[in-house]
C-alpha cells in the first residue's frame, strides 16, 4: 500500500510540473510581427526582403542555440512559401510563430529527421 501511495504522489507531482506554463519567448524583431504585416510587406520589395532576412537570421539563431538539431540549407523561396501557408492558416498569428514552427519542422525537433 505504501508503494502505491508513493507512486500516486510521484504521478501527481509529474502532472503538476508537466502542466507548468512554458516560458514566454522574447522575440526581437519588428514592431509589427503579425501575419497581416507579413502580407502587407509583400507589396513592398524592400520590406519583404527585410522580413525574409529576419527569418533567415532566426533560423541561424536556432542553429546556434541547438547545434544537434540544425535546420539544413533552406532557400528563401521555401521560407516564404512556409510563412505564406502558416499565415493563411493563422491570419491572426505572427510570422515569428511561423518561424518557430518552421525551425521545428526543418530541424527534426518535432519529428525524426535522419541526416
C-alpha positions in Angstrom: 0.0 0.0 0.0 2.9 2.4 0.8 4.3 1.7 -2.6 1.0 2.6 -4.2 0.8 5.9 -2.3 4.4 6.8 -3.3 3.6 6.0 -6.9 0.4 8.2 -6.8 2.4 11.0 -5.2 5.1 10.8 -8.0 2.4 10.8 -10.7 0.7 13.8 -9.1 4.0 15.7 -8.9 4.7 14.8 -12.5 1.3 16.2 -13.6 1.9 19.4 -11.7 5.3 20.0 -13.3 4.2 18.9 -16.7 1.3 21.4 -16.7 3.6 24.4 -15.8 3.2 27.2 -18.4 6.0 27.5 -20.9 8.3 30.5 -20.6 7.4 33.2 -23.0 9.8 33.8 -25.8 11.4 37.2 -26.1 11.3 37.8 -29.8 13.5 40.6 -31.0 12.0 41.6 -34.3 9.9 44.3 -35.9 7.3 46.4 -34.1 4.6 44.5 -36.0 5.3 40.8 -36.4 1.7 39.9 -37.3 0.7 37.8 -40.3 -1.1 40.9 -41.6 2.2 42.8 -41.6 3.8 39.9 -43.5 1.1 40.0 -46.1 1.2 43.8 -46.4 5.0 43.7 -46.7 4.8 41.5 -49.8 3.8 44.6 -51.8 6.9 46.5 -50.7 10.0 44.6 -52.1 12.4 46.2 -49.5 10.1 45.4 -46.6 9.6 41.9 -47.8 13.3 41.4 -48.3 13.8 42.6 -44.7 11.2 40.2 -43.4 12.8 37.3 -45.2 16.3 38.3 -43.9 14.9 38.4 -40.4 13.5 34.9 -40.9 16.9 33.6 -42.2 18.6 35.1 -39.1 16.0 33.5 -36.8 16.8 30.1 -38.4 20.6 30.8 -37.9 19.9 31.6 -34.3 18.1 28.3 -33.9 21.2 26.6 -35.4 23.5 28.4 -33.0 21.3 27.5 -30.0 20.7 23.9 -31.0 23.8 22.5 -32.7 22.4 19.0 -32.7 19.1 20.0 -34.3 20.3 22.0 -37.3 18.0 23.5 -39.9 19.6 22.4 -43.1 20.3 24.8 -46.0 17.0 26.2 -47.0 16.1 28.6 -49.8 14.4 32.0 -49.3 11.6 30.7 -51.5 11.0 27.7 -49.2 10.9 30.1 -46.2 8.5 32.4 -47.9 6.2 29.6 -49.0 6.1 28.1 -45.5 5.3 31.5 -43.9 2.7 32.2 -46.5 1.0 28.9 -45.7 1.4 29.5 -42.0 -0.2 32.9 -42.1 -3.0 31.7 -44.4 -3.9 29.2 -41.7 -3.3 31.6 -38.8 -4.3 35.0 -40.1 -4.3 36.5 -36.5 -1.0 34.9 -35.7 2.5 36.2 -36.1 5.1 35.3 -38.6 7.6 34.9 -35.7 5.4 32.0 -34.5 5.6 30.7 -38.1 9.4 30.9 -37.9 9.3 28.8 -34.7 7.2 26.1 -36.4 9.4 26.3 -39.5 12.5 25.7 -37.4 10.8 22.8 -35.5 9.8 21.1 -38.7 13.0 21.6 -40.7 15.3 20.6 -37.8 13.6 17.4 -36.7 12.6 18.9 -33.4 9.0 17.8 -33.8 9.8 14.7 -35.8 12.7 12.4 -36.5 14.9 13.6 -39.4 17.7 11.3 -40.4 20.7 13.0 -42.0 
